[in-house]
Amino acid sequence: MEPFTKKQQHDLRVLIDFVRVYCHARHDRAGRAPVELPPEVAHRYRRGVELCGECAGLLAHGIARRRKCPLDPKPSCKHCRIHCYGKEYRARIREVMGFSGRRMIMRGRFDYLWHYFF
């Protein structure tokens, strides 16, 4: 397998952060388990990432789809002509990104505000 490019690594970190915020706010702590991350981004999460089964599945699907994306550079999902996610996954990822994006901006993560608009 090819290693992720810098842009892909950035996209994966954003995705991981968004899913983690969503899962920690919406799902019970008891159902969470550590998630295996690609080695290119795993070093950023020294304590690891714990998600419930549903969120871990969504994250694994997102990582697999990002790896297979034929566009370089990849536009943001809302401006992309090729949709990586099926209808079900697309609805779930929209919910996750909408919830987590607002929450992270309210916490002072203005770099995600940049990601939201561009």
KEFI-389328 format. One line per 2 residues: number of its first residue (from 1); their letters; for each residue x, y, z of N, C-alpha, C. Coordinates in steps of 0.02 Angstrom, whole numbers. Example, Ala and Ser with C-alpha at 12.3 -4.5 7.8 and 13.67 -1.06 7.14 Angstrom:
<pts>
1 = AS = 660/-284/390/615/-225/390/660/-165/390; 642/-112/354/684/-53/357/645/2/394
</pts>
This chain:
<pts>
1 = ME = 42/-59/0/0/0/0/44/62/0; 23/112/-39/60/174/-41/49/214/22
3 = PF = 101/249/46/91/292/104/49/353/84; 16/382/133/-25/441/121/19/501/108
5 = TK = -4/546/64/31/608/51/17/656/109; 52/712/111/42/762/164/-30/787/165
7 = KQ = -58/800/106/-127/824/101/-176/771/126; -164/708/108/-207/654/132/-201/646/207
9 = QH = -141/653/234/-132/649/306/-171/704/342; -169/764/314/-207/819/344/-282/803/342
11 = DL = -306/779/286/-377/762/281/-396/707/331; -352/659/340/-366/605/388/-367/632/460
13 = RV = -321/677/476/-321/705/544/-385/743/557; -409/781/508/-472/817/515/-529/768/525
15 = LI = -531/715/485/-584/665/491/-582/630/558; -523/611/580/-517/578/646/-539/624/701
17 = DF = -518/687/700/-538/734/752/-613/744/753; -643/751/694/-715/761/691/-754/701/718
19 = VR = -734/641/697/-769/581/720/-759/572/795; -699/587/819/-686/579/890/-728/626/932
21 = VY = -733/689/912/-774/737/948/-847/715/948; -872/693/891/-941/671/885/-954/611/930
23 = CH = -911/561/928/-920/500/967/-918/514/1041; -872/556/1062/-865/570/1134/-924/609/1161
25 = AR = -956/649/1118/-1013/688/1140/-1079/649/1136; -1084/604/1089/-1148/572/1076/-1155/500/1100
27 = HD = -1100/464/1109/-1104/393/1124/-1074/378/1193; -1098/323/1221/-1078/302/1288/-1005/281/1290
29 = RA = -973/298/1343/-901/282/1352/-889/207/1357; -937/171/1384/-928/99/1396/-919/60/1331
31 = GR = -948/82/1277/-944/45/1214/-884/62/1171; -839/102/1196/-781/124/1155/-723/75/1161
33 = AP = -686/70/1107/-626/28/1105/-573/65/1064; -509/50/1076/-456/82/1036/-463/65/962
35 = VE = -447/114/920/-452/107/848/-381/108/819; -368/63/772/-303/61/740/-303/113/684
37 = LP = -253/157/686/-247/211/637/-190/197/589; -191/227/530/-134/219/484/-70/246/517
39 = PE = -14/215/504/48/236/537/68/308/523; 47/335/466/66/403/448/35/455/495
41 = VA = -23/439/524/-56/487/568/-59/463/641; -41/400/653/-46/372/720/-2/409/770
43 = HR = 56/434/748/102/468/794/71/532/822; 23/561/789/-10/622/813/-55/607/873
45 = YR = -77/546/879/-123/526/932/-87/477/979; -42/503/1019/-2/461/1062/-43/422/1113
47 = RG = -97/451/1136/-141/416/1184/-190/369/1149; -191/371/1083/-236/328/1046/-304/362/1037
49 = VE = -345/330/998/-413/354/985/-461/298/1003; -509/314/1047/-559/265/1066/-626/287/1039
51 = LC = -659/241/1002/-724/255/972/-770/196/982; -835/210/978/-884/156/980/-880/118/914
53 = GE = -913/62/909/-910/22/849/-938/58/787; -992/94/796/-1023/130/740/-976/184/712
55 = CA = -947/223/757/-901/277/735/-836/248/708; -812/193/737/-752/161/712/-762/136/641
57 = GL = -822/109/627/-838/86/559/-840/144/510; -870/200/531/-873/259/488/-803/286/474
59 = LA = -761/288/525/-692/312/516/-652/265/470; -659/200/479/-624/152/437/-646/159/364
61 = HG = -710/170/353/-735/180/285/-707/244/256; -705/298/295/-677/361/272/-604/356/255
63 = IA = -565/321/295/-494/312/282/-484/272/217; -522/219/209/-516/178/148/-535/219/86
65 = RR = -587/259/91/-609/299/34/-558/354/18; -528/383/69/-478/435/56/-417/406/22
67 = RK = -399/346/41/-342/313/10/-354/300/-64; -416/285/-83/-433/267/-152/-454/326/-194
69 = CP = -456/386/-167/-480/445/-204/-435/459/-264; -465/463/-325/-425/474/-385/-407/547/-397
71 = LD = -437/593/-360/-425/664/-371/-365/688/-331; -322/727/-364/-264/755/-330/-251/824/-359
73 = PK = -258/876/-324/-279/881/-254/-355/872/-247; -374/842/-192/-445/828/-180/-479/892/-156
75 = PS = -536/909/-187/-574/967/-162/-612/946/-99; -640/995/-65/-681/977/-7/-742/938/-32
77 = CK = -771/899/11/-825/853/-10/-884/890/-42; -899/949/-16/-957/984/-44/-945/1011/-114
79 = HC = -882/1016/-134/-865/1040/-201/-840/984/-247; -842/923/-224/-814/867/-262/-866/841/-313
81 = RI = -842/824/-373/-887/797/-424/-894/722/-418; -849/690/-382/-852/618/-369/-866/609/-295
83 = HC = -919/575/-278/-934/564/-207/-906/497/-184; -862/500/-135/-829/441/-109/-878/397/-69
85 = YG = -924/429/-36/-969/394/9/-1035/377/-24; -1063/320/-7/-1131/303/-28/-1180/348/9
87 = KE = -1244/344/-8/-1294/389/21/-1297/384/97; -1294/322/123/-1298/312/195/-1238/343/230
89 = YR = -1178/327/205/-1117/354/236/-1113/430/228; -1135/455/171/-1134/527/159/-1178/564/210
91 = AR = -1236/536/224/-1281/567/274/-1249/565/343; -1218/510/359/-1186/504/425/-1127/551/432
93 = IR = -1086/556/380/-1026/599/384/-1047/672/385; -1100/690/352/-1126/759/355/-1148/776/426
95 = EV = -1183/729/458/-1205/740/526/-1145/748/573; -1095/705/565/-1034/708/607/-998/774/596
97 = MG = -988/793/534/-950/854/519/-988/917/541; -1054/917/531/-1093/975/553/-1091/983/629
99 = FS = -1100/929/665/-1099/931/738/-1030/950/764; -980/914/741/-912/924/767/-882/991/745
101 = GR = -897/1012/685/-870/1076/661/-892/1134/704; -957/1138/717/-982/1192/760/-953/1187/830
103 = RM = -948/1127/855/-923/1117/923/-849/1137/929; -810/1120/879/-738/1136/881/-726/1211/871
105 = IM = -767/1243/829/-759/1315/820/-777/1351/885; -829/1327/919/-848/1359/983/-794/1349/1036
107 = RG = -754/1296/1029/-699/1283/1076/-636/1322/1058; -637/1358/1001/-580/1399/983/-535/1369/930
109 = RF = -558/1316/896/-518/1286/843/-534/1320/777; -505/1378/766/-520/1417/707/-489/1388/644
111 = DY = -441/1343/651/-414/1311/592/-467/1268/557; -515/1243/595/-570/1205/565/-620/1251/531
113 = LW = -623/1313/552/-665/1362/517/-637/1372/447; -572/1375/440/-539/1380/375/-555/1318/333
115 = HY = -552/1259/364/-568/1196/329/-641/1196/306; -685/1224/346/-756/1224/329/-769/1266/267
117 = FF = -737/1324/262/-751/1369/206/-708/1354/144; -649/1325/154/-605/1312/97/-587/1240/94
</pts>
